[in-house]
Every structure is written in structure tokens, then in C-alpha cells.
């Protein structure tokens, strides 16, 4: 998926500017994909377990569960529309047989693409693979759409979990190459890193956006809901840290594959777009750091002091505003991604890098360094939040 986008190389233009329809369909599709993965997972791992705690007031549980169910149902509806548009985009861009997007959206043209026979050496045609993947994704979207029915709201966790598993299976379809004989170690490793990158970004950005939407239900919550949201943010931070770690490792790999030198980031079109994307993501990480090291400790201090009003203000109003900013930046990343076609290496004529023992060693060192930094970050955060000092009037006044 991401690898297909990044490897669209043209002989005359290594980094062709995508048509407007292509940008729109990609953004709509990725929003749905990220929302399905991130939204479902964040409910299963974060929101659902917190709401199941006996300490949560029944009124708060009902409001947040209903809001979460409707948010996931909206995501499923959006994703189903995005799937059709993205599939039509694939049909319009068949190499050597391109057709206008206005024709590709017509069912007969789309069916012709899906029914196209396999090429020599392929055990499965590209169209059949797309049909299998998108049909399975449609099932995941349909599961979330069922949450429009209020009687299923008490089972939101089960529905979300089933939707995530089905969506993951759909994503795994592309792990099986249509022409296994053409695969190499480099191409297999490249595919793994691409998939890890998309899943990590989906979990992080999709989870952030889902929680930002869910936080809009604060007007109907009781004053005790501040503590509930504090637990949600604390639990999500673990998921976010893991996702960001995977994203850093896989993103570093992709940067090495598509950019030959640091100078390419400033002298090539692909490099400048990649630099913009990295800047947006870095800003999101910085905001996450503010949440982790400043707001979470302040929430903990307010809870220790029994200042429920301050807890509510920080956890239900201030925290979600920063998360909403992260979500907007995440959408900006998707727009940039739509223009990331080709590679800086293609623009400069650099050779395709080869994976050797030295590259593998550097990769393992990077993974170890990222793992150590994440563990250190988690311990520092736990110490700041887990051992709050008594809140002073100045602390609470600043909240």
C-alpha cells in the first residue's frame, strides 16, 4: 500500500504530481484506514477497559460508550466510501491501460479491473488480490457500521475487536506476493517495514483522532469524569509510545531506501516533501511530550489534592484540545503523503541501496536505541505521575 504509493516511478518525471482526484481519494481512504485501525484498537485496549472499571459512574460509562460507538460507526461508513473510491483509483491507474477516474468509478469498469486475468508467473492476479483485500476491508467497515444500532452499544468492545481483526487480515492479503519467484530478501524486508509503518501510524494517528472526537462528549459528563479521562490518557500513552517507536524504526528504513543523502532532503522535490512530513510528525511528537511530561503530572497532582474541578478541566478540556491539534497535523501528514510519489533517488539518479550485514547491524542498533529510549521515557513518566507531591494553590491556579 504505502510502498505502492512511494514506488510510482515515471520515466519522464520521477516524481509525477498526482491528479487532484488522486489526492482526494488517497486522503479519504487513509483517514478511513487509520480510523478503522486506530479507532478500533484504542477502544479495545484503552477506552473499553477503563469504562469497565467499577469506579466509573454509570452515567459517564453510558455517555462515553454511546459516543464511542457512534464515532466508530461514522468511521466505518467513511471507510466504506473511501474503499470504493480508492479501488476505482487503482482501476484508473493500471499501467499501460490508464482510464479517466470518471470512468473508473463506474461498476462495469471496476469489475473489468477486478476480473483481469493473472499474468505469466502470477498465482493470483492483481485485480483478484485487490478484490479479496477490499472485500475483506468492507466486512470490517460493515461491522463498525452496525454500531449505529443502539442495542449493540453494550457490545462495542466485541464489535471493535472483530473489526480490527478482520481489517488486519485484509491488510495481510498484500503480504502474499502475486509473483513469489520475483521476490528477494530486500523486497520482502521492504514490504515488512512498509506494513509496520502503516500499522504504527494508523494506531497512533487514528487513536489520537478517535479520542479527540470522543472527548467532545464532555458536556454530559459528571464532575468525576475527569478521573476517568485521566485514566484513558494514561493508558493510551503506553499504546502511543509503542506505536511511535515502531514508526521511528520503520520510517528510518523508508528514508534510507528513498533518500540517498541528507542533501537530497533540500535539493529534491521528494526530499522537501519528506522533510515537511517529518516536521509535522515531529510537532505531533512534541505535543505528545507536553501531554506526557507536563499535563499528566498536573492531573496526578490535582487528583492527589482532591481537586476534581481541576482534574476535569485538565483531562476533559485542556488535554483534548492539544490532542485535536495533533489530529489536524495528522491530516496534514496525509495530504503530504498523497504527493510523495517516486523517490529522491530517482530524481538524482542514485543507485538502489542494497541490504548487507552492515545495514542489518545498524538497524538492530537503532531498534535497541529506540527500545531503551521508550523504556526510559515510560519510567520517567511513571515517576512523574506515580509519585505526585501535594498540590499547592499555585499548581491548581495554573491549571
C-alpha positions in Angstrom: 0.0 0.0 0.0 2.4 2.7 1.2 5.2 1.0 -0.9 2.9 1.1 -3.9 2.4 4.8 -3.5 6.1 5.5 -3.0 7.3 3.5 -5.9 5.2 5.1 -8.7 8.1 5.9 -10.9 7.7 7.5 -14.3 10.4 7.7 -17.0 9.9 11.3 -17.9 9.1 12.5 -14.4 10.5 10.5 -11.4 8.0 12.2 -9.1 4.9 13.0 -11.0 2.4 15.3 -9.3 -0.8 13.3 -8.7 -4.1 14.5 -10.2 -6.5 16.3 -7.8 -8.8 13.3 -7.7 -5.9 11.1 -6.7 -5.1 13.3 -3.8 -8.7 13.4 -2.6 -9.2 9.7 -2.9 -6.0 8.9 -1.1 -6.8 11.2 1.8 -10.3 9.9 2.2 -9.1 6.3 2.1 -6.2 6.8 4.6 -8.5 8.7 7.0 -10.8 5.7 6.9 -8.0 3.2 7.2 -6.3 5.0 10.1 -9.6 5.5 11.8 -10.6 1.8 11.5 -7.2 0.5 12.8 -6.6 3.2 15.4 -10.2 3.7 16.5 -10.9 0.0 16.9 -7.7 -0.7 18.7 -7.9 2.3 21.1 -11.4 1.2 22.2 -10.3 -2.4 22.8 -7.0 -1.6 24.6 -7.8 1.8 26.2 -11.4 3.1 26.4 -13.2 -0.2 26.9 -11.1 -1.5 29.8 -11.3 1.9 31.6 -15.1 2.1 31.2 -15.4 -1.5 32.6 -13.9 -0.4 35.9 -16.4 -0.4 38.8 -15.2 3.1 39.9 -16.7 4.7 36.7 -20.1 6.2 37.2 -22.9 4.6 35.3 -23.9 7.9 33.7 -20.3 8.6 32.4 -20.0 5.0 31.2 -23.2 5.3 29.1 -22.3 8.6 27.6 -18.8 7.6 26.6 -19.7 4.2 25.4 -22.5 5.6 23.2 -20.2 8.4 21.9 -17.5 5.8 21.1 -20.0 3.5 19.3 -21.3 6.3 17.1 -17.8 7.5 16.4 -16.7 4.0 15.3 -19.9 3.7 13.2 -19.1 7.0 11.5 -15.5 5.8 10.8 -16.9 2.6 9.3 -19.2 4.5 7.0 -16.4 6.8 5.9 -14.1 3.9 5.3 -16.6 2.0 3.1 -16.9 5.1 0.8 -13.1 5.5 0.8 -12.6 1.9 -0.2 -14.7 2.3 -3.3 -13.0 5.5 -4.3 -9.6 4.0 -3.7 -10.4 0.9 -5.7 -11.7 3.0 -8.6 -8.4 4.9 -8.4 -6.5 1.6 -8.8 -8.6 0.7 -11.8 -7.9 4.1 -13.4 -4.1 3.7 -13.0 -3.5 0.3 -14.5 -0.1 0.7 -16.2 -0.4 0.9 -19.9 -4.2 0.9 -19.7 -5.0 4.1 -17.8 -8.5 5.5 -18.0 -10.2 8.6 -16.6 -11.3 8.4 -13.0 -14.8 9.4 -14.0 -14.9 6.1 -16.0 -13.2 4.0 -13.4 -15.9 4.7 -10.8 -18.5 3.0 -13.0 -19.2 -0.6 -11.8 -18.5 -2.2 -15.2 -15.0 -0.7 -15.4 -14.3 -1.6 -11.9 -15.5 -5.2 -12.4 -13.3 -5.4 -15.5 -10.2 -4.5 -13.4 -11.1 -7.0 -10.7 -11.6 -9.8 -13.2 -8.4 -9.2 -15.2 -6.6 -12.5 -15.6 -3.2 -13.2 -14.0 0.0 -12.5 -15.9 2.5 -15.3 -16.6 4.2 -16.3 -13.4 1.5 -14.9 -11.1 -0.5 -17.3 -9.0 -3.1 -14.6 -8.4 -3.9 -11.6 -10.5 -3.5 -8.1 -9.1 -7.2 -7.5 -9.6 -8.2 -10.7 -7.7 -5.8 -9.7 -4.9 -7.5 -6.2 -4.7 -10.9 -7.8 -4.8 -10.0 -10.1 -1.9 -8.5 -7.3 0.2 -11.1 -4.7 -0.4 -14.0 -7.1 0.2 -12.5 -8.1 3.5 -12.0 -4.5 4.4 -15.6 -3.9 3.5 -16.6 -6.5 6.1 -14.6 -4.7 8.7 -16.3 -1.4 7.8 -19.7 -3.1 7.9 -19.0 -4.4 11.4 -18.4 -0.8 12.6 -21.4 0.4 10.7 -23.6 -2.0 12.8 -22.8 0.3 15.8 -25.3 2.8 14.5 -27.8 0.4 16.2 -28.1 1.4 19.9 -28.8 -2.1 21.1 -25.2 -3.0 20.1 -23.6 -0.3 22.1 -23.1 -2.5 25.2 -21.1 -4.8 22.9 -18.9 -2.1 21.4 -15.7 -3.7 22.6 -16.5 -7.0 20.9 -17.6 -5.3 17.6 -14.5 -3.1 17.6 -12.2 -6.1 18.3 -13.8 -8.1 15.5 -13.5 -5.2 13.1 -9.8 -4.8 13.9 -9.0 -8.5 13.4 -10.9 -8.5 10.0 -9.2 -5.3 8.9 -5.8 -6.7 9.9 -6.5 -9.9 7.9 -7.4 -7.7 4.9 -4.2 -5.8 5.2 -2.2 -9.0 5.4 -3.5 -10.0 1.9 -0.8 -7.9 0.3 1.9 -9.6 2.3 1.4 -12.5 -0.2 3.1 -11.5 -3.4 1.3 -12.3 -6.7 4.6 -13.5 -8.2 6.7 -15.2 -5.4 9.5 -16.1 -7.8 10.3 -12.4 -8.3 10.7 -11.7 -4.6 14.1 -11.1 -3.0 15.3 -10.6 0.6 15.3 -6.8 0.0 11.8 -6.7 -1.3 10.4 -8.9 1.5 12.1 -6.7 4.2 10.9 -3.6 2.4 7.4 -4.9 2.5 7.6 -5.7 6.2 8.8 -2.3 7.0 6.1 -0.6 4.9 3.4 -2.6 6.6 4.8 -1.9 10.1 5.0 1.8 9.3 1.4 2.0 8.2 0.1 0.0 11.1 2.1 2.1 13.6 1.0 5.4 12.1 -2.6 4.1 11.9 -2.6 3.1 15.6 -1.1 6.4 16.7 -2.9 8.9 14.5 -6.2 7.0 14.3 -6.2 6.6 18.1 -5.5 10.2 18.7 -8.2 11.4 16.3 -10.8 8.9 17.8 -10.1 10.1 21.4 -10.3 13.7 20.2 -13.8 13.0 18.8 -14.8 11.1 21.9 -13.7 14.0 24.1 -16.4 16.2 22.6 -19.0 14.4 24.8 -17.8 16.3 27.9 -20.9 18.4 28.4 -22.9 15.4 29.5 -20.3 14.0 31.9 -20.3 14.2 35.7 -17.6 16.0 37.6 -16.0 12.6 38.4 -15.4 12.0 34.7 -12.1 13.9 34.9 -10.6 11.0 36.7 -11.9 8.6 34.0 -10.3 10.6 31.2 -7.1 10.8 33.2 -7.0 7.0 33.2 -7.8 7.0 29.5 -5.0 9.3 28.6 -2.6 7.4 30.9 -3.4 4.1 29.3 -3.3 5.5 25.8 0.2 6.9 26.4 1.6 3.3 26.5 -0.1 2.4 23.2 1.2 5.7 21.6 4.8 5.2 22.8 4.9 1.7 21.3 3.4 2.9 18.0 5.8 5.8 17.8 8.8 3.5 18.4 7.7 1.2 15.6 7.1 4.3 13.4 10.6 5.7 14.0 12.3 2.4 13.1 10.3 1.7 10.0 10.4 5.4 9.0 14.1 5.4 9.2 14.3 2.4 6.9 12.0 4.1 4.4 14.0 7.2 4.4 17.2 5.3 3.8 15.5 3.4 0.9 14.2 6.5 -0.9 16.8 9.2 0.0 20.4 8.8 -0.8 21.8 11.7 1.3 20.8 14.4 3.8 21.3 16.9 1.0 18.5 15.3 -1.0 16.1 16.5 1.6 16.7 20.1 0.5 17.6 19.7 -3.2 14.9 17.3 -4.5 11.1 17.6 -4.6 10.6 14.2 -2.8 13.1 15.2 -0.1 11.4 18.5 0.6 8.0 16.8 0.9 9.5 14.2 3.1 11.1 16.9 5.3 7.7 18.6 5.6 6.1 15.3 6.6 8.8 14.6 9.2 8.4 18.2 10.6 4.6 17.6 11.0 5.2 14.3 12.7 7.9 15.8 14.9 5.5 18.5 16.0 2.9 15.8 16.9 5.5 14.0 18.9 6.5 17.2 20.7 2.8 17.9 21.6 2.6 14.3 22.9 5.6 15.0 25.0 3.9 18.1 26.5 0.9 15.9 27.3 3.1 13.1 28.8 5.5 15.2 30.9 3.5 18.3 31.8 -0.2 17.7 31.7 -0.3 14.1 33.1 1.7 15.0 36.2 -0.5 18.1 36.8 -3.6 15.8 36.5 -2.0 13.4 39.0 -1.2 16.3 41.4 -4.8 17.6 41.2 -6.2 14.1 41.8 -3.9 13.7 44.8 -5.2 17.0 46.2 -8.8 16.0 45.6 -9.3 19.0 43.3 -11.9 17.4 41.0 -12.7 20.6 39.1 -9.0 21.0 38.1 -8.8 17.3 37.1 -11.9 17.8 34.9 -10.5 20.9 33.3 -7.2 19.4 32.6 -8.3 15.9 31.5 -11.5 16.8 29.7 -10.9 20.2 28.2 -7.2 21.1 28.0 -5.8 17.7 27.1 -8.3 17.1 24.3 -7.5 20.5 22.7 -3.9 19.5 22.3 -4.9 16.1 21.0 -7.2 17.8 18.5 -4.2 19.8 17.2 -2.3 16.6 16.8 -5.2 15.2 14.8 -5.2 18.2 12.5 -1.4 17.8 12.0 -2.1 14.1 11.3 -4.5 15.0 8.4 -1.8 17.3 7.1 0.6 14.4 7.0 -1.9 12.5 4.9 -2.0 15.4 2.4 1.7 15.4 2.1 1.7 11.6 1.7 -0.5 12.0 -1.3 2.2 13.9 -3.1 5.1 11.6 -2.1 5.4 9.7 -5.4 8.7 8.3 -6.6 11.8 8.9 -4.6 14.7 11.3 -4.1 17.0 8.5 -5.5 15.0 8.5 -8.7 15.3 12.3 -9.1 19.1 12.2 -8.6 19.7 9.0 -10.4 21.2 7.3 -7.4 21.5 3.6 -7.3 19.0 1.5 -5.3 20.6 0.6 -1.9 21.5 -3.0 -1.1 20.8 -4.6 2.2 24.0 -6.1 3.7 25.3 -7.2 7.1 26.3 -3.6 7.9 22.8 -2.3 7.2 21.3 -5.0 9.3 23.7 -4.2 12.2 22.8 -0.5 12.1 19.1 -1.4 12.1 19.5 -3.6 15.1 21.4 -0.9 17.0 18.6 1.6 16.0 15.9 -0.8 17.3 17.8 -1.3 20.6 18.3 2.5 21.0 14.6 3.2 20.3 13.6 0.5 22.8 15.9 1.9 25.5 14.6 5.4 24.9 11.0 4.3 25.1 11.5 2.3 28.3 13.3 5.3 29.8 10.5 7.7 28.8 7.9 5.4 30.3 9.8 5.2 33.6 10.3 8.9 33.8 6.6 9.4 33.1 5.6 6.9 35.7 7.8 8.6 38.3 6.3 12.0 37.5 2.7 10.7 37.6 3.0 7.9 40.1 4.6 9.9 43.0 2.8 13.2 42.9 3.5 15.7 45.5 0.8 17.5 47.4 -0.7 20.2 45.0 -0.3 23.8 46.1 -2.7 26.6 45.4 -0.3 27.8 42.7 -0.3 24.5 40.9 -4.1 24.3 40.7 -4.4 28.0 39.9 -2.2 27.4 36.9 -4.5 24.7 35.6 
